[in-house]
Amino acid sequence: TNSYMLDEPREAQYPSSVVHRFPYQLPPSPSPLLHRVRDVTKHRHSDDLDDTTSSIIMGTKGFEAMDIESSNGLASKAAKALSPARTRMGALVVALILGVLFVVLVVSFAQTSSIRVDSDLPASVAALMNVNALPCSDFYEFACGGWLANTSLPPDRPSFSRSFSGIQDANDDLFRTILAEKWPLVSDLYDSCMNTSVLDALGAAPLGPDLNAIRSTKSKHELLALVGALSMKSGMNFLFPAYIDVDEQRGHTMVLHVEQGGITLPDREDYVNTTRFAKLDAPYRLMITSLMTLAGWSDDTVADTVVSFETVVAQAMLPKAALRDPNATYNPTTNISGTYPSMYVALRGANISLDDTTRVIVVTPAFFRAAETLLRQSSLQALQSVVAFQFVLASSGGLAASFRNATFAFFGQTIYGLQTMRPRSQQCTDKVNHHLGELMARYPTTRDDYPVVLTRSDYFGNIQTLTQLNHMRAVTLLHTEVDKTRWSMPAHAVNAYYNPTFNQIVFPAGILQPPFFDVDADAAMNYGAIGMVIGHEITHGFDDQGRNFNGDGLLQPWWSDSTAAQFQDKAKCIVDQYANMPVYGHDKATLLGMVNGQLTLGETIADVGGLAVAFQAYAVRMKKAAVNGKTYVRYLCLGIPQCYDSYDALCRDPTIDVVYVGTLHTYHHPHTMLALSHNKHVLVEKPMALNRRDAADMVSLAKSKGLFLMEAMWTRFFPAIRHVRSLLADGAIGDVHAVHADMGFAFPSSADRIWKRDLGGGGLLDIGIYPLAFVSMVFPHEIPVQVHTVGSLSDDGVDVFAVVTLQYPRHRYGTIQYSCLADFREEVTILGSKGRLVIDAPAHTPTRVRVDRGTGDAELFEFALPKPAVSASTFNFGGSVGLSYEAAAVTRAILHDRATECAEYPLSESLFLAGLMDTIRRDLGVVYDADFTPSYL
């Protein structure tokens, strides 16, 4: 905020006979150097697209890319929001309210409300932006608004992104080219899928044998065994979804895991939340009735039976957020036949070898105890109807158009709001990818020796054959040694993942394409895009789930209790931040609800950490090459937008301890009051407020809450000024009689903020406060008996030049001059009975002090400043490295002294100067809107 006031130190023109040089030392700091707050993934994590791993035995674990007509009807995840990375200095988190951008987002900000997009941004980047949006309010709109304005949501998709969707569409075009070459197996499956005339002619016939088998069961034991067999070839999701994976605590063996399942709607909340269920009840029952009528299942009450059964199942389920704790979901057990007899029968029916010694990880024991009770209390006829419906639903994608239309009407239109079904060619491409993704990825170099034969006239049979093949492949992994070379997705997947049990991050070739990665793009854009993805996956290793796994991938504690407790505290701030984020529909007006911050925690932690890691990584690269600093920050930030959405959100962040307010003068009072009201310590840029009344208001609130508050008179903390005060206290120049200080800078542009009265402009508040503070320092705790002011005003009524004389008791005085029209020398002269002391220019960032006693033994004291980490032409301005002295003083006061103000610049002095400036403005005739009426002055 003071960049226009600062200049490089100027060499003093006065010789001295004695020179004292003080080498730079780090400002006193009561705490260690920086350590960054990160955030963190999900056990068995994969992002955005379906994890089509062969470890799925019963049902589909994860998301299928977009097969709305399939049994689960699940869509790809919506775009994720971001939250800002935060830096800890010592034990303090300092947030900046600068009125320009927060933290790392550096974008050119014009004096008006528009944003300058520099010519160094490629046209392809600028075209995606909305330069009329304010990045502080909506950085996503600023970075991506141009693309959003020119892109419509396709009628056959619930979501669309330039990155994931764009790459996937390009891949699908390539896949269809491959399929047209009639490659064995993959083309057989595709052609059978496209042969809809055969499917329509068959109608419900393919379901007949299995539905008859369900009707023919004579006992629940027999029905449950059949459920296992049907799940092998249909993937139906009854009560016992199971998968083969690493034993999390032993690490070396693949074991069976069983988790809760058995519902058709996307989430348990769709059943237990009566408001949500009321919207889905009728269309869901309609789909059930339609499918079962088409299938020839003669039961008029089937819809009531299914809804009633699944509602009880949902009530027994744990919420998804509760499933994020890998320790709570790790429940190894044996004797499955005795503890969960129904589960045992179903798993044996799925050709899984079990006995009383088999180790099984039961993810949700309470759910399965409730499931056993439900099965005992349900009639055989009711269970037959539920199993029949779930089998028909799981199989409907391979049947006639009437079945597919019924499922689309509910899942596609009611659940996801689609207008049309995806083209059949796209549906069939997705199916090939789902079932034969490994073959597609290896084209054209390798043909797997698949032990199956597919026919182009039997799509339903092909799907059952491949589903059963993948099931049996997974079963063969049971009790085998872990193979850490095995990937969880094919090479063409537009995705990435972190596997905590392998302690491994994987980036398939599919995601290493534009716009995530472009070998010809500016490196900063790549760091902001794929670099953020890489950082995201790395951070998953330390999120609320990943942190529970050690370096060998074992579920074992490896953090100290205090570290874990600190993590929980920091994670809660992200939970709370996202829990306050509304989710709107595509029209940007319909409120759908609020984000579940606990459920999204792994992803939001990884997003925060991913951006921080990408930024740090590119910062290292920048140091090794001559790079335009502003350009690289723009590129990187445009690669992945992030910002607090309001000052209120920033002040609510529980991880922030201190807020630095550097907004326009007119906002110092409301923004400081906002931060204090949220129990944040505050460092507020000078002037503290536009008038003494507002300053007193701020001081009163800070004191009532026991919070630290200080006006940022940073000059007071320079080593040279500390030495001046020591010299005066020791009587180095005798009794002080007078002090003279001046400061002036030329502001030729009338567009500059300093010329605008409605923005708190004028020379006094920006410039004159510095020399006034020098006078106040020399005559501490004293009130002048008279104040004389002469000066001139601009056409807008702001002061552009003034000379002020302050008369103190005992014939002492101080004089100051300030100007917005011309550059002054800017030095301070203090006259005493035994000599004079001069603070050489520029006095606001002092490095030289001279004491001349008139005896020829003048002394020069020189104080070296630390070398800036960044050159003045990039992010810095001359002498601003001295801000570190002020920061250290604030840190020391809060952490060590437990003080609510700094002794070097107390609140009483800020209030005195605020009142003194009120008096000077009265004499000059400068009135701000905040003063309400001239009578205040």
Secondary structure as GFF3:
##gff-version 3
##sequence-region A 1 937
A	DSSP	three_ten_helix	3	5	.	.	.	ID=ss1
A	DSSP	beta_strand	18	22	.	.	.	ID=ss2
A	DSSP	beta_strand	35	37	.	.	.	ID=ss3
A	DSSP	beta_strand	86	89	.	.	.	ID=ss4
A	DSSP	beta_strand	92	97	.	.	.	ID=ss5
A	DSSP	alpha_helix	123	126	.	.	.	ID=ss6
A	DSSP	alpha_helix	139	149	.	.	.	ID=ss7
A	DSSP	alpha_helix	164	180	.	.	.	ID=ss8
A	DSSP	alpha_helix	186	194	.	.	.	ID=ss9
A	DSSP	alpha_helix	196	202	.	.	.	ID=ss10
A	DSSP	three_ten_helix	205	207	.	.	.	ID=ss11
A	DSSP	alpha_helix	208	216	.	.	.	ID=ss12
A	DSSP	alpha_helix	220	234	.	.	.	ID=ss13
A	DSSP	beta_strand	242	246	.	.	.	ID=ss14
A	DSSP	beta_strand	254	258	.	.	.	ID=ss15
A	DSSP	alpha_helix	269	272	.	.	.	ID=ss16
A	DSSP	alpha_helix	274	295	.	.	.	ID=ss17
A	DSSP	alpha_helix	302	316	.	.	.	ID=ss18
A	DSSP	three_ten_helix	320	324	.	.	.	ID=ss19
A	DSSP	beta_strand	332	333	.	.	.	ID=ss20
A	DSSP	alpha_helix	336	339	.	.	.	ID=ss21
A	DSSP	alpha_helix	341	349	.	.	.	ID=ss22
A	DSSP	beta_strand	360	362	.	.	.	ID=ss23
A	DSSP	alpha_helix	365	377	.	.	.	ID=ss24
A	DSSP	alpha_helix	380	395	.	.	.	ID=ss25
A	DSSP	three_ten_helix	396	398	.	.	.	ID=ss26
A	DSSP	alpha_helix	401	407	.	.	.	ID=ss27
A	DSSP	pi_helix	408	415	.	.	.	ID=ss28
A	DSSP	alpha_helix	424	442	.	.	.	ID=ss29
A	DSSP	alpha_helix	459	475	.	.	.	ID=ss30
A	DSSP	beta_strand	497	499	.	.	.	ID=ss31
A	DSSP	beta_strand	504	506	.	.	.	ID=ss32
A	DSSP	three_ten_helix	509	511	.	.	.	ID=ss33
A	DSSP	alpha_helix	523	528	.	.	.	ID=ss34
A	DSSP	alpha_helix	530	540	.	.	.	ID=ss35
A	DSSP	three_ten_helix	546	548	.	.	.	ID=ss36
A	DSSP	alpha_helix	561	579	.	.	.	ID=ss37
A	DSSP	beta_strand	582	584	.	.	.	ID=ss38
A	DSSP	beta_strand	591	594	.	.	.	ID=ss39
A	DSSP	alpha_helix	601	623	.	.	.	ID=ss40
A	DSSP	alpha_helix	629	639	.	.	.	ID=ss41
A	DSSP	alpha_helix	647	652	.	.	.	ID=ss42
A	DSSP	beta_strand	658	661	.	.	.	ID=ss43
A	DSSP	three_ten_helix	665	667	.	.	.	ID=ss44
A	DSSP	alpha_helix	668	677	.	.	.	ID=ss45
A	DSSP	beta_strand	681	684	.	.	.	ID=ss46
A	DSSP	alpha_helix	692	705	.	.	.	ID=ss47
A	DSSP	beta_strand	709	711	.	.	.	ID=ss48
A	DSSP	three_ten_helix	714	717	.	.	.	ID=ss49
A	DSSP	alpha_helix	719	729	.	.	.	ID=ss50
A	DSSP	beta_strand	736	744	.	.	.	ID=ss51
A	DSSP	three_ten_helix	753	755	.	.	.	ID=ss52
A	DSSP	three_ten_helix	757	759	.	.	.	ID=ss53
A	DSSP	alpha_helix	763	763	.	.	.	ID=ss54
A	DSSP	pi_helix	764	768	.	.	.	ID=ss55
A	DSSP	alpha_helix	769	778	.	.	.	ID=ss56
A	DSSP	beta_strand	786	793	.	.	.	ID=ss57
A	DSSP	beta_strand	799	808	.	.	.	ID=ss58
A	DSSP	beta_strand	812	819	.	.	.	ID=ss59
A	DSSP	beta_strand	828	832	.	.	.	ID=ss60
A	DSSP	beta_strand	835	839	.	.	.	ID=ss61
A	DSSP	beta_strand	848	852	.	.	.	ID=ss62
A	DSSP	beta_strand	859	863	.	.	.	ID=ss63
A	DSSP	three_ten_helix	880	882	.	.	.	ID=ss64
A	DSSP	alpha_helix	883	891	.	.	.	ID=ss65
A	DSSP	pi_helix	892	896	.	.	.	ID=ss66
A	DSSP	alpha_helix	907	924	.	.	.	ID=ss67
A	DSSP	three_ten_helix	929	931	.	.	.	ID=ss68
A	DSSP	three_ten_helix	934	936	.	.	.	ID=ss69
###
